[in-house]
Amino acid sequence: MSSNLKEQAVGKIRFKDFQDKIVSADEAASWIENDMTLGMSGFTLFGEPKVFPSALAKHASANNIKVNVYTGASMGPDADGVLAEHKAINLRLPYQGNPTLRKEINTGEAKYIDQHLSHTAEQLRQGVLGEIDYAIIEAAAITEDGQIIPTGSVGNSPIFVEKAKHVIIELNVSTPAAYEGMHDVYIPKDQGENLREAIPVFDISKRIGSIGIKVDPAKVRGIVLSDRPDTPSPLFEANAETQQIADNLLAFLEKEVDEGRLTESLAPLQSGVGSVANAVLSGMAKSKFKDITVASEVLQDGIFDLIDAGVVKFAAATAFSLSAKRVATLAEDLERYKGKVIFRPQEITNHPEVIRRVGVISFNTALEADIYGNINSTHVNGTHMMNGIGGSGDFARNARITIFVTTSTAKNGDISAIVPFVTHVDHANHDVDVIITEQGFADLRGKSPREIAQEVINNCVHPKFKEQARDYVKRANEKGGQTPHILAEAFSWHDHYAKHGTMLLNEKKK
């Protein structure tokens, strides 16, 4: 460990009792034993420990150790990636996005529990996920009273610190000082009559908790030093299809305003990560919408632009997900946007009580949707995990308007993303209000299943699959039922693709 790092850390460790707890990453990693459960900070590549996981991976590989890793959401190559490469992960939850880890999950080498992101903290309180042996939390600073100031995410860090037997702080000396004061850490009490009060989020912009994570000093076993920046997320540029999806989504929102169901300030917005979300945000800068509040999981690059344009007045989330360009200017940006951005634990940003109270408009991405409005957002062909459900279910069930977006086709048009029946159901049709593709939008609200099928086929299915879909529905309707299906054919499109390389039933490509 360089003396320069120690010198930089002095001003960031303001709690005197912690100033003699600095240890190397290798020493901290040596404390980890086989089958321990670790709660790591991190959410969409931001706020994760950056030097401890590599040391742990080497220690695990040398000593045949596997650990259970709980996080807020996905971590990057310096965390999930290196641990997976060294076969150090036994169990992972609640969300991931690393290709090496994904392969191990799908081969059964690593176990994975795919959870709604608001559920992890509650299950830790209930004791069903076992004990946390160590919480490993990245920090921007440690205050005079011993609070841990998070960096670019809060995620599940507060509950990990509260429940862990021991805490390792990875102090990142390169993080902007402006992080301090941008967090709002509120931890609900246990569930039960006369125990938990209402979560007091009534105005998204009002602080309800503390600026940092409170920790029992006796739990803090060591402080590891780092100076590595966060891993940038890919820059999600819109192509023609995703731009058209974004335009269709904006057209739907404009229709809601025109028909008097929303005002020009809409309702608090939640969006998933990706090219469609960025295209929607870009489109809003040129739309008639104004004074918008964002109540999301993550904040992408476009949020800064919308604040500059006067379209977004305040944004709350649990983490950043930023491009390399924005990571490079982060210190400057935080100074400019402080007071207009706040980060809370994911059990608050994603809490059903809060989402329903403030009336969030939610839009997230589907892998596939079916003609009755069921959504598959996690499993390719119903079996192979992609990333996980994330927080989309937290919002889908409880949002004022729940929107799912997808391109109408995949694999150069050989796959229809709108099928008779999805191969895995993450979001039942009861929780889905609107489906949008580049073809148009289908508003499912106030419609029966048979009406929904017609709406989805007419507005969302690619033209080359429309007649095939209509034929299926016609013959299914003849068999009868509230939600008509032909069970022997419900997955015939998927089966035909597996055998012949296309979902078009009258074609064969292999």
N, C-alpha and C positions, 0 to 999 in steps of 0.2 A: 504494500500500500504506500503510495507516494506521500511525501511530507506536504506537497502542495495540496493534495486532497484534504488532508487533516487541517491545514490552515484555512481552507475555504469552508470547512465544516464548522469551525469555531463559532462563527456568527449565526449559524443556522440551528445550532443546538443551544437554545437559550435556557433550558432547564438544567440547572447545575448538576443534579444527581445523575444525569445521563452522559455527562461529558467524559467520563472515564470508561464508558461502555463500548467504545469503538473496537471492532474486531475485524479480521479479514473475512472475506466471503468463504474461503476454504475452512476457516475455523468454525464459522456458523454452520456451514453445510455438514461438518463432522458431527454435529449434535443430532442429526436426523437419522432415525433408525428404521428398519424395515417395517412396513405396514403402518407407518404413521400417517395421519391425516393433516394436510397443510391447507390453510386458507390464505390464498394469495390475492393481493390487490391486482386490479387490472380489468379493463373493459374496452373492447374494440381497439386493442393494441396500445391504449393510453393508460398510464399510471401503474404499469406492471413492474415488478422488480426486474432489474436488467443484468446484474452481475451474480446475484445469488443462485438463480437457476442453473447457470453454467457450472458453477462450483458444485452444486447439488448433483448435476448430471454425472460429473466425473466421480464424485464420491459414491453415487449409486452404482455406477458401472463397475467400479473397483471392488465393491463390497456386496454385489448381488442384491441390491435394495430396490424395492418398488414402493411407491407412496401413492396415497390418494390425494388428488389435487382438486380443491374447490376454489372457484374464482367468482368474479362478477359476471364475466362473459368471456369472449375470445381473447387470447394472448398471442403474441407474435413469435417470430422465429427464435428470439433470445430467451423465450420462456417455454411455451408449449412445444416449439420446434425442437429445441435442444434436449428437452426431457424425453420427448418421443423418440428422437434419434438414438438415445442411449437406453431405450426400453425401460425407462424409470417410472412410467405411469401404470399403476394398477387400476385405479378408478378415477374418472374425470366427470365433473359436473360444474355448472348446469348448461354450458354452451361452449362450443369450440369452433374454430375455423381453419385449423392448420392441416395441410394436406398429408403430412406424415402421420399425424395423430389420427386423422380421418381414416387412413388406410388401416391402421392398427385396430381401430374401433370396428371396422367392417370385416376384418379377418378374425376378430375375437381376441386379439392379443391384449387389447386394453378394454376394460369395461367402461360403459358410458351411461349416465343417467341424464336424459334430455328433459329439462325442467322449465316450466314457466319461471321467468326471472324474478317474479315477486314471491315465489314459494320457498326459495332456498333459506332465507332468513327465518321464516316461520317454522320450517322443519328442523332447523338447528335449535330453535327455542323448545320445540316439542321433544327433542332428543332422538328423533328417528334417523338422523344422519350420523349419529355417533358423536364423539368428542373431537374437538380441534386440538391437535397437539401443539402446533405452531401456527401463528399468524405471521405472514411475511408481507409487510406493508411498505410501499414506496412513499416517501415523505418529501415535501418541499422544505419543511422546517419543523422544529419542535419548540413550542412556545414556553414562556417563563413558567407557566403552570403545568407543563408536561403534555399539552395536547399535541397530537400528531396532525400536521397540516398536510392533507393529501395533495397530489399533483393533479394530473388531468382527468382523473376519474375518482368517484367515491365507491360506486358499485356495492359490493357486500363487505367492504373493509370494516365498517363499524361493528357489525355483528361478529365478524371473525375475531376482532380484538376483544370484544366483550366475552366471547365463549372460549377463547384459546387458553390453554394452560401456560403457554409461553409466547412472547412476541419478539420478532426480529424486525427491526426497522431498517429499511434500505434508504438512507438519506441521499438524495440526488442533488449534489451541490450546483448542478448546472441549471436547475429549474428557476423560472422567473420568480422574483419576490412578490410579484402581483398576485400570485395564487392565494396568498394569505388574505382572507376576507371574501373569497369567492365561493366558499363551501357553506352548506347549511345542513349540519349533521343532526338529524333527529332520529331517535331510536324508540319505537313503540314499546309499551309495556307488554307483558304476557297477555295472551288472550284469556278472556273469562269475565264473568259478571263482576262488576265493580273493580276491575283491574285496568283494562285498557280504556283510555279516553278517546274521543274522536281525534283523528289526525287533523290538526288545525290548519290545513291548507285551504284557504278560502280565496286568497289572492295569490296567484302564482309568484308574484314578485316579492312577497313579504317573508322575511326570515322567520323560521319557527324553531330553529335549533342553534347549535354552537358552530363556531368557525372551524373547529377541528374535531378530531376523534379523541375522546377521553380514554385514558388507559391507566390501569393500576401500575404504578412504577415498579412494583415487585415482579410483575410479569415480564418486563423488558429485559431480555437476557443479553442482547447485543445490538449494536448499530453498525451496519455495513455501509461503506461509502461508495458512491457511484457518481459519474459525471456524463452518463450516456443520454442522448436525447431520445424522445419517444420514436417508435417506428411509425413512419407515415403510412396511411392507408392508401390504396391505389386511387388515382384520380379518376373518378367515375364520369367520363365524358359521355354525353348522350349521342347515340347514333340516330338514324332516321326513325327507327321503330320506337325507341324509348322516348324520343322527343315527341312523337305523336301520342304516345300513352300519356305523357305529361300534359300535352295540350288537351287531351280528352278529359283528364282529371280536372284541369282548370275550368274546362267548359261545364263539367258537372257542378262544380262549386259556384260558378257564375249563375247557373240555372237555379240553384238553391237560393241565391240572393234575389234573383229576379222574381221568384215565386214566393218570397217573403219568409222563407224558413230560416235564413241566415241574414246577417247584416254584412256590410263590407269589411268589418273586422273579423268576420267568420266566427270561429270558436277556437279554443286552444288547439294547436296542431301537433300531431305526432307523426313522424315519418321514419321508415326504416332507412338503412344505409344502401346507397347504390346510385346508378346512373339516373333512374327514374326520379328518385328523391331530389337529386341535384338539379335535374331539368325542371322539376316542379318549382323548386325554390328560385331558379333563375327566371322562370316564367312569371312568378309572382312580382318580381321587380318591375315588370311592364304591365301588370294587370291593374284592375280598379280596386284591389284589396288594400287595406291600410290598417295601421294600428293593431297588427296581429301579435298575439302571444303564442309562443312555442312552449309546449309542455311535452317533452319527448324523452327518449332514452339517450340519444346521442345528438351532438351538434356537429354538422359538417361545414365545409368551407362556405357554402352559400348563405349560412346564417349571418356571417359578418357582412356580406354584401347587402343583405336585406336590412340589417340594422343601419348601414350607411345610407341606404336609399329611403329610410324612414318608413319602410313597410312593416318591419318587426320592431315592436317597442320593448319586448323583454323575452328572454329565452331561459328556460329551466331544463336541465337534463341531469344525467348521472355521469356523462363522460363526453370528451371530444372524440371525433374520428376525422382527422385532418390530413390533407395532402402534404407532400414534401415542401411545397411552397409556403403553406401556412405554418408548418412546424418550424421552418426557418425564421419566420417573423413573429413567432408566438409571444415572445416577451413584449414586443411593441404592441401587438394586438391586445394582450391582456390589459395593459395600461389603458388603452383606448376604450375597451368595452366593459371594463369593471363597472359594476352598478347596473348593467343591463343583462348580465349572464350570471346564473347561479347553478351550483351542482349539489344534488342531494343523493342520499342512498337510493339504490334501485328499488328497495322495498317501498319507498315513498313515491318516487316518480312513476312506478308501475303499480301502485296500489289501487285495487278496484274501487275502494271508497273515494279516493281522490279523483280518479279518472271519471267516474260517473258524476261526482259532485260538480266538477268544472266543465263537463260536457265536451270532452276531447273529440276532435275529428282525427281518425286514425287511418293511415294508409301504409300498407306493407306489401311485400312481394310474395307471390305464390310460385311454386314449381309447376303446379298444375291445378286446374279447377274443373269441376264437373258441371253438367248441364243443370243440376239442381242447387248449385251454390256451395258445395263442400270444397274445402281447400286442403291441398297437400303442400306444405311448405318445407318439408324436411327430408323425405325419403324418395330417392330415385328408384322407380319401378317398385315402390312399396317396401323395399328391403334395405337399400344401402343409404346410410345416413350421409347427408350433405354437411350441414352445420348444426342445426338444432332449431327448436321453435322460438328460442329467445323470448323477447317480451311481446311478440305479436299477439299471443293469446290473452295476455293481461289486458291489452287494449281492445282486442276484438270483442270480447264478451261484454265489455263495460263502456265502450265509447258511444258517443252520441251518434256518430256515423262511422261505420267500419267499412273500409275500402281495401280491396286486394287488387294488385296489378300484376300482369304478366304479358309477355309477348304471346301472340296467338299460336305461334309455331316455334319449334326448335330444331336443331340439327338440319339446317338448310331446308327447312320446310317439310321434313319427313315425319316429324312428330307434331301432333296437335296438342297444344297445352290445355285445350278444353276437350274433355273426354266424357264418355257416358258415366263413368264412375271413377273417382280418384283411387289410386292404389293404396293410399294411406290417408287417413283423415286426421288432420291437426285441428282444423276449425270447421265445426259442423255448420251446415247451412243456416241454422238458427242464429249464428253469430255474424253472418255476412250480409251486409246491406248493399254493396255495390261491387261489381267486377268490371275491371277496365283492361282492355287490350288496345293495341294500335288500331283495331277495327272500330272501336267505339266503347260506350259504357252501357252496362245493364244495371238498372236500378231494381233490386229485388224486393224492396220494401212494399208491403201491402199486396203481395201477389202470392197465389197458391203455387204449389210445386209445378203443376203443368204449365201455368203461365210463366213461371220462372224459366223453365226449359226453353220456351219459345223466345223469351226476352234474351237469354244468353246466346242462343243460336243465331238469332237475327242480328245481334249487335256486337258479339265478341268473337265468334268462331271465324277462322280464316275461310274465305270463299271456297277454296278447294275441298274443305271438309264439311261444308254446310249441308249438302244433300245427303251425305252419309249420316250426319247427325240427325237430320229430319226423318230419315228412313227409320233409324233406331227408335226415335221417340214415337213415331206413328205406330209401329208394330208393338212397342211396349204399352202404349195407351190402349190398344185393342185387347191386351191381356188384363187391363184394369189395375186398380190400386190407387191409393193416395199419391204415392211417389212411384210411378210405373217403371219397372225394370224388366229386362230379360236376363235372368241370372246367368244363363249359359253364354251370353254375349257381352256382359257388362265390362269385361276386361279384354274383349276380342281385339280391340285396337292395339293394346299393348302386346298381346300375344302375336299379332300379325307383324308388328315392328320387330319383335325378337327373332322371328323366323325369316322375314323377308326384307327388313331394312326400311320399312315405311309403314305408317298407320293408314295409308289409303288401301282399303280392302280389295280394290280391283287392280292393284299394282304389286309387282314383286321386283325388288332391287338386288336380292341375293338368293 
